[in-house]
Amino acid sequence: MRKWAIGATAILLIAAASFTAWYAWSPGWTVKRLIAAAKSDDKATLEAGVDVPALKADMKADFAALFAAKARENSSPGAQMSIAIARSMLDQVVERLASPDGLRATFAGLDDSDAPPGSKMLGKPQIERQGMSRFRLSRDITKGSGLVFERRGLSWKLTGIDLPPGGIPGAAAPPPAVQAPVTTPKAPAATP
């Protein structure tokens, strides 16, 4: 009986250690695998690491919310026209970003180790845990935004993006409202 208890305890400890190791290292391994696939143009591995329908739905929802917030911030005709143009292009942009070429560019851009010194991205990539079944890959200077991965069985898949809280940095802001210049009427000149 004692040998059976020792064996069962050993099996439980090995299982717990295996799960802990998987939990600690699998997100980083997943990201490295997708970066390597992007650099070697392995489309099958990239597509296996992405839940494309979920990614498209998430991007459309995130950008639609961003456009709605920008529309509430600035009601000038120029701003509204800019937002309407952006909304009209949303489906094409999402399709392009979620395409095999868009995914390859996204993941290849995460590794700038072979980039010239002046073109390296700011901040180091980091994994932010968001529970047992979700993590976000971001850069240390863009906390609160990044690529969102969710657990599917024992693997991780890219399922969405989190936009920065204030919108996309460096994106052109809608044009300010144009106001007519204020003129004051001039008094007629006195005649001598």
C-alpha positions in Angstrom: 0.0 0.0 0.0 2.8 2.4 0.9 4.5 1.9 -2.5 1.2 2.7 -4.3 0.9 6.0 -2.3 4.4 7.0 -3.1 3.9 6.2 -6.8 0.6 8.1 -6.9 2.2 11.1 -5.2 5.2 11.0 -7.6 2.8 10.9 -10.6 0.8 13.9 -9.2 4.0 15.9 -8.6 5.2 15.2 -12.2 1.9 16.2 -13.6 1.9 19.4 -11.6 5.4 20.2 -12.6 4.6 19.5 -16.3 1.6 21.8 -16.2 3.5 24.5 -14.5 6.3 24.3 -17.1 3.8 24.3 -19.9 2.0 27.3 -18.4 5.2 29.2 -17.9 6.9 28.6 -21.3 4.2 27.8 -23.8 3.2 31.4 -24.6 6.8 32.4 -25.3 7.4 29.2 -27.3 4.2 30.0 -29.3 5.3 33.5 -30.2 8.8 32.4 -31.2 7.4 29.6 -33.4 5.1 32.1 -35.1 8.0 34.6 -35.6 10.2 31.8 -37.1 7.3 30.8 -39.4 6.9 34.4 -40.5 10.6 34.8 -41.3 10.7 31.5 -43.2 7.3 32.2 -45.0 5.7 29.1 -43.5 2.1 30.0 -44.1 0.7 26.7 -42.8 2.3 27.3 -39.3 1.1 30.9 -39.3 -2.5 30.0 -40.2 -2.4 27.2 -37.5 -1.5 29.8 -34.9 -4.3 32.2 -35.7 -8.0 31.9 -35.3 -8.7 34.1 -38.4 -12.5 34.4 -38.0 -12.1 35.5 -34.3 -9.2 37.9 -35.2 -11.3 39.5 -38.0 -14.4 39.9 -35.7 -12.2 41.4 -32.9 -10.5 43.9 -35.2 -13.7 45.0 -36.7 -15.3 45.5 -33.3 -12.2 47.3 -31.9 -11.9 49.7 -34.9 -15.6 50.4 -35.0 -15.4 51.4 -31.3 -12.4 53.6 -32.0 -14.2 55.3 -34.9 -17.3 55.8 -32.7 -15.2 57.4 -30.0 -13.4 59.7 -32.5 -16.8 60.7 -34.0 -18.1 61.7 -30.5 -14.9 63.7 -29.8 -15.0 65.9 -32.9 -18.2 66.6 -34.7 -16.8 68.9 -37.4 -17.7 68.0 -41.0 -14.0 67.3 -41.9 -13.6 64.9 -38.9 -16.9 63.2 -39.7 -15.9 62.7 -43.4 -12.5 61.3 -42.3 -14.2 58.8 -40.0 -16.7 57.9 -42.7 -13.9 57.2 -45.2 -12.1 55.1 -42.5 -15.3 53.1 -41.8 -15.7 52.5 -45.6 -12.2 51.0 -45.8 -12.5 48.9 -42.6 -13.4 45.6 -44.2 -10.6 45.8 -46.7 -8.1 46.7 -44.1 -9.1 43.9 -41.8 -9.0 41.4 -44.6 -5.5 42.6 -45.5 -4.2 42.5 -41.9 -5.7 39.0 -41.4 -4.4 37.6 -44.7 -1.4 35.3 -44.7 0.8 38.2 -46.0 -0.5 40.5 -43.3 0.1 37.9 -40.6 3.6 37.2 -41.9 4.4 40.9 -41.8 3.0 41.3 -38.3 5.0 38.4 -36.8 8.2 39.1 -38.8 8.1 42.7 -37.4 8.1 41.4 -33.9 11.7 40.3 -34.2 14.0 43.2 -35.1 17.2 41.4 -34.0 18.6 41.6 -37.6 17.4 45.1 -38.3 19.8 48.0 -38.7 20.4 49.9 -35.4 18.3 53.0 -36.4 15.3 51.0 -37.4 14.8 48.9 -34.3 11.4 49.1 -32.7 11.1 50.9 -29.4 10.5 48.7 -26.3 11.0 45.0 -25.8 8.2 42.5 -26.6 6.7 41.1 -23.4 3.9 38.7 -22.4 1.2 40.0 -20.2 -0.8 37.2 -18.6 -4.6 37.8 -18.4 -5.7 34.6 -16.6 -5.1 31.0 -17.3 -6.4 31.0 -20.9 -5.3 34.4 -22.3 -2.2 36.5 -22.7 -1.3 39.7 -24.6 1.9 40.2 -26.5 2.9 43.9 -26.2 6.0 46.1 -26.0 7.0 47.5 -22.7 6.2 51.0 -24.0 2.7 50.1 -25.2 1.1 48.6 -22.1 -2.6 48.0 -22.5 -2.4 47.1 -26.1 -1.0 44.3 -28.3 -1.8 41.0 -29.8 -4.2 38.8 -27.8 -3.8 35.0 -27.7 -6.3 32.6 -26.2 -5.8 29.0 -25.2 -7.3 26.4 -27.5 -6.8 23.0 -25.9 -3.1 22.9 -25.1 -2.1 25.4 -27.8 -2.4 29.2 -28.1 -4.0 31.1 -31.0 -4.0 34.7 -32.0 -7.6 35.8 -31.6 -7.5 39.6 -31.4 -5.8 42.8 -30.8 -6.1 45.4 -28.1 -5.8 48.9 -29.4 -4.0 51.5 -27.2 -6.4 53.2 -24.7 -6.1 56.6 -26.5 -6.2 55.2 -30.0 -3.5 54.4 -32.4 -0.3 56.3 -31.7 1.0 58.2 -34.7 -2.3 57.9 -36.6 -3.4 61.1 -38.2 -6.0 62.9 -36.1 -9.1 64.1 -37.8 -8.7 67.7 -39.0 -9.8 70.4 -36.5 -13.0 72.2 -37.1 -12.5 75.2 -39.4 -13.7 78.4 -37.9 -14.3 81.6 -39.9 -12.0 84.4 -38.9 -13.5 86.8 -36.5 -13.5 90.3 -37.8 -14.6 93.5 -36.1 -16.3 96.1 -38.1 -14.1 99.2 -38.7 -15.4 102.6 -37.9 -15.5 104.9 -40.9 -12.4 107.1 -41.2 -13.0 110.7 -40.2 -12.7 113.1 -43.1 -11.0 116.5 -42.5 
